[in-house]
């Protein structure tokens, strides 16, 4: 199919990737985003080898790498700080790094600039209040009172997707895992040339993000799903590191800026049935929200966007394309969601402890396969 008029709900990583992939195929794309400021956390994100390949497929690899910091291995540490493994990551694009760390704001700029350069219209502070698929077109009423008619609507609006609630009200809902993640930026440690993962009930990772900056993520048990007030949250994050290795505790003394702490309870969800209804489909966290233990949440959304665009190019009708897209993506996304959750449950003592060395190597083998 060619020259479709497509609405993407959500201007996050998945939604912008969809706008790029669809724009490259000649479709007219409008992206709406409920946040009028289009705000993004100031911390970083890991993008692994399959994402490097996906960025190449989207045609944004050079600008992506210019904004990122490449590395080619994952180092695994015991809770006492002893390094037990260095796992090389497969390079999937010749001459390019296997993985990168990148600031979330920098990533949004790369994707947003590319989507707009390809002709996408981005409308901020707008939501889809009503979606009516009449069998020929999808009629959408927006929160600002305007309306639009589209050949396809894509819900890329996150784990609490309003689009999913409209079209698949009986689908699975997000479930709290009992764990939360904390993130904070630091000056990059001398000699840090890999993602460093520290095992234990409190999981810690150090990720190079630029020549001068790295970020730390920390996963902690939070059985009561608390929210921490901004005032004093840096001290709270430092306190979570009390039983970690000496090097992590020492680094934690630099956590002093309440505004620099990003805290989020972790929820997971996998829609096991259909990912679409008629001419309305879903991608990313709207159908497969994963915990961050394998670093693949954004990667799965970006791959979704590429596969969806490919299937639209092959199919004779939108409904067939959406079904083929879901069929191609389900097993890979299921693996990531379930394997990440297994690590989480092991850290919480609710399941067998997972060997991060083996889990990381297995994950790289899986995501290295073609999408």
C-alpha positions in Angstrom: 0.0 0.0 0.0 1.2 3.5 -0.9 0.4 7.1 0.2 -1.7 6.3 3.3 -2.8 9.0 5.7 -1.6 7.8 9.1 -2.1 9.1 12.6 0.5 8.2 15.3 -0.7 8.7 18.9 2.4 9.4 21.1 5.6 11.2 20.2 8.0 9.0 22.2 10.7 6.7 20.9 8.3 4.2 19.3 5.9 6.8 17.8 8.8 8.9 16.3 10.4 5.7 14.9 7.1 4.9 13.3 6.8 8.4 11.8 10.3 8.0 10.3 9.7 4.5 8.9 6.4 5.4 7.4 7.6 8.8 6.1 10.4 7.1 4.3 7.8 4.9 2.5 5.9 8.0 1.3 3.0 7.9 3.8 1.6 11.2 5.2 2.1 11.1 9.0 0.6 13.2 11.8 2.0 12.6 15.3 0.1 13.8 18.4 1.5 14.1 21.9 -0.4 14.8 25.0 2.5 16.6 26.7 2.5 20.2 25.5 6.2 20.6 26.5 7.3 17.3 24.9 9.4 16.8 28.0 11.9 14.0 28.4 13.9 12.8 31.4 17.4 14.2 31.5 19.1 10.8 32.1 20.3 8.2 29.6 19.2 5.1 27.9 21.0 2.0 26.6 20.6 1.1 22.9 22.0 -2.2 22.0 23.3 -3.9 18.8 19.8 -4.5 17.3 19.0 -0.8 17.8 22.2 0.2 15.9 21.0 -1.9 13.1 17.5 -0.5 13.3 18.8 3.1 13.2 20.7 2.2 10.1 17.5 0.9 8.6 15.7 4.1 9.5 18.4 6.2 7.9 19.4 8.1 11.0 22.5 6.1 12.1 25.1 8.9 11.6 23.2 11.6 13.6 22.3 8.9 16.2 25.9 7.9 16.7 27.1 11.6 16.8 24.8 12.1 19.8 25.8 8.9 21.6 28.7 7.0 23.1 29.6 3.6 21.7 30.8 0.5 23.6 31.3 -3.1 22.6 30.9 -5.1 25.8 29.0 -5.8 29.0 30.9 -6.4 32.3 29.2 -8.4 35.0 30.1 -7.9 38.7 29.1 -9.8 41.9 27.4 -7.8 44.7 30.8 -7.4 46.4 32.2 -5.7 43.4 34.2 -8.6 41.9 34.2 -8.7 38.1 33.3 -12.1 36.9 32.7 -11.7 33.2 33.1 -9.4 30.2 30.6 -10.3 27.5 31.4 -9.0 24.0 28.4 -7.7 22.1 27.9 -8.6 18.5 28.4 -5.7 16.0 25.5 -5.9 13.5 26.6 -2.9 11.4 30.1 -3.1 10.0 32.4 -0.5 11.4 30.0 0.8 14.0 29.9 0.1 17.7 27.8 -2.7 19.1 25.9 -0.6 21.7 25.6 3.0 22.8 24.5 5.0 25.7 22.7 8.2 24.8 20.8 10.9 26.6 17.1 10.6 26.2 16.8 14.2 25.2 19.4 13.8 22.6 17.7 10.7 21.2 14.3 12.5 21.1 16.0 15.3 19.1 17.5 12.9 16.6 14.2 11.1 16.0 12.1 14.2 16.1 14.2 16.1 13.7 14.3 13.2 11.3 10.5 12.6 11.5 9.8 16.3 10.7 12.4 16.4 7.9 10.4 13.5 6.3 7.3 15.6 6.5 5.6 14.4 9.7 3.4 17.0 11.4 3.9 16.9 15.2 1.0 18.4 17.3 1.7 18.9 21.0 -0.8 19.1 23.8 -3.4 17.0 21.9 -5.0 13.7 22.6 -7.4 11.5 20.6 -10.7 11.7 22.5 -12.7 9.5 20.1 -11.7 6.9 17.5 -14.3 5.6 15.1 -13.4 3.0 12.5 -16.2 3.0 9.9 -14.6 0.3 7.9 -13.2 2.6 5.2 -11.5 5.3 7.3 -10.8 6.0 11.0 -12.5 9.2 12.1 -10.8 10.8 15.0 -12.0 13.6 17.3 -9.2 15.4 19.1 -9.1 17.1 22.5 -8.8 20.6 20.9 -12.1 20.1 19.0 -10.6 19.3 15.6 -11.2 16.1 13.7 -9.4 14.1 11.1 -9.9 11.1 8.8 -7.1 8.5 8.5 -6.4 5.2 6.7 -4.6 3.9 9.8 -4.2 5.0 13.5 -1.2 3.7 15.5 -1.3 3.8 19.3 2.3 4.4 20.5 1.1 6.0 23.7 2.8 3.9 26.4 2.0 1.4 29.1 -1.2 3.2 30.1 -2.3 3.5 26.4 -5.6 5.4 26.0 -5.7 3.9 22.5 -5.5 0.3 23.8 -8.3 1.1 26.3 -10.5 2.3 23.4 -10.0 -0.6 21.1 -9.1 -3.6 23.4 -10.7 -2.8 26.7 -10.4 -6.4 27.9 -6.7 -6.8 27.1 -4.1 -7.3 29.7 -3.4 -4.4 32.1 0.0 -3.2 33.5 1.0 -5.0 36.7 3.4 -3.6 39.3 6.5 -5.9 39.7 7.4 -5.0 43.3 10.5 -3.2 42.1 11.5 0.3 41.0 14.3 1.9 39.1 16.3 5.0 40.0 18.6 6.9 37.6 21.2 9.6 38.0 24.0 11.1 35.9 27.6 11.3 36.9 31.0 12.4 35.5 32.2 9.4 33.4 34.5 7.2 35.4 38.0 6.8 34.0 38.4 3.6 32.0 34.7 2.9 31.7 34.4 1.3 28.2 31.5 -1.0 28.8 28.1 -1.3 30.4 28.9 -2.5 33.9 26.2 -4.6 35.6 26.3 -5.3 39.4 24.2 -8.3 40.5 22.4 -8.6 43.8 19.0 -7.8 45.4 19.9 -4.2 44.5 20.8 -4.2 40.9 23.1 -1.5 39.6 24.3 -0.5 36.1 26.8 2.1 34.9 26.4 3.2 31.3 28.8 5.5 29.4 26.7 8.3 27.7 29.3 10.7 26.3 33.0 11.4 26.6 32.3 13.1 29.9 29.0 11.7 31.3 27.7 8.3 32.4 24.5 7.4 34.2 23.7 4.9 36.9 20.5 2.9 37.1 19.5 1.1 40.3 16.7 -1.4 40.7 15.4 -1.8 44.3 12.6 -3.8 46.0 9.7 -1.5 46.6 6.8 -3.8 47.6 4.4 -1.1 48.6 4.9 0.9 45.4 5.9 4.1 47.2 6.4 7.5 45.7 9.2 9.6 47.1 8.8 13.4 47.6 11.3 15.4 45.5 12.7 17.0 48.6 15.2 14.5 49.9 15.0 12.0 47.0 18.8 12.2 46.4 19.4 11.1 50.0 16.8 8.3 49.6 18.6 7.0 46.4 22.0 7.1 48.3 20.4 5.1 51.1 19.4 2.4 48.6 23.1 1.7 47.8 24.0 1.0 51.5 24.5 -2.8 50.8 26.1 -2.5 47.4 29.8 -2.9 46.6 32.3 -0.4 48.0 32.9 1.2 44.6 29.1 1.7 44.1 28.7 3.2 47.6 31.6 5.5 47.0 30.1 6.7 43.7 26.8 7.1 45.4 28.1 9.9 47.6 27.9 12.1 44.5 24.1 11.7 44.5 23.3 15.1 46.0 20.9 16.8 43.5 17.2 16.0 44.2 16.3 17.4 40.7 18.8 15.0 39.1 17.1 11.8 40.4 14.6 10.0 38.2 12.5 7.4 40.0 9.9 5.1 38.6 8.1 2.0 39.9 8.4 -0.8 37.4 5.4 -2.3 35.7 5.2 -4.9 33.0 2.5 -6.1 30.5 2.2 -8.3 27.5 -0.9 -8.3 25.3 -1.2 -12.0 24.2 -4.1 -11.6 21.9 -4.6 -9.2 19.0 -2.6 -6.0 18.8 -5.2 -4.2 16.6 -8.8 -3.8 15.8 -9.7 -2.9 12.3 -7.6 0.0 11.1 -6.2 0.8 14.6 -3.0 -0.9 15.8 -0.6 -0.6 18.8 3.1 -0.8 19.2 5.8 -0.5 21.9 4.9 -0.3 25.5 1.2 -0.2 24.6 1.4 -3.9 24.0 4.7 -5.2 25.5 5.9 -3.0 28.4 9.1 -4.6 29.8 11.2 -4.0 32.8 14.6 -2.5 32.0 16.8 -5.5 33.1 17.8 -6.5 29.5 17.8 -2.9 28.2 15.4 -3.7 25.3 12.2 -1.7 25.9 13.0 1.1 23.4 14.6 -1.4 21.1 11.5 -3.5 20.8 9.4 -0.3 20.0 11.8 0.8 17.3 11.8 -2.7 15.7 8.0 -2.6 15.9 7.9 0.6 13.8 10.2 -0.9 11.1 8.2 -4.1 10.8 4.9 -2.3 10.7 6.1 -0.1 7.9 7.4 -3.2 6.0 4.1 -5.1 6.4 2.1 -2.1 5.2 4.3 -2.0 2.1 3.6 -5.7 1.4 -0.1 -6.0 2.2 -3.2 -5.2 0.1 -5.2 -3.9 3.1 -4.4 -2.3 6.5 -6.0 -5.1 8.6 -3.8 -7.8 6.9 -0.7 -5.7 7.5 -1.5 -5.2 11.2 -2.0 -8.9 11.7 1.2 -9.8 9.8 3.1 -7.2 11.9 1.8 -8.7 15.2 2.6 -12.2 14.0 6.2 -11.3 13.2 6.8 -9.4 16.5 5.0 -11.4 19.2 7.6 -14.1 20.0 10.6 -11.8 20.1 8.7 -9.3 22.3 7.4 -12.1 24.6 10.9 -13.3 25.1 12.2 -9.9 26.2 9.2 -9.2 28.5 9.4 -12.6 30.2 13.2 -12.8 30.4 13.5 -9.3 31.8 10.8 -10.1 34.4 12.6 -13.3 35.4 15.7 -11.2 36.3 13.4 -8.9 38.3 11.7 -11.7 40.2 15.1 -13.3 40.9 16.4 -10.1 42.4 13.3 -9.9 44.6 13.6 -13.5 45.7 10.3 -14.4 44.1 11.9 -16.8 41.6 15.3 -18.4 40.9 18.2 -16.1 40.7 19.2 -15.4 37.1 22.9 -15.5 35.9 23.2 -12.1 34.2 26.2 -13.3 32.3 24.2 -16.1 30.6 21.0 -14.0 30.3 22.9 -11.2 28.6 24.7 -13.5 26.1 21.4 -15.2 25.3 19.6 -11.9 24.8 22.3 -10.7 22.3 21.9 -14.0 20.4 18.2 -13.5 20.1 18.1 -9.8 19.1 20.9 -10.4 16.6 18.5 -12.4 14.5 16.7 -10.5 11.7 13.5 -8.8 12.7 
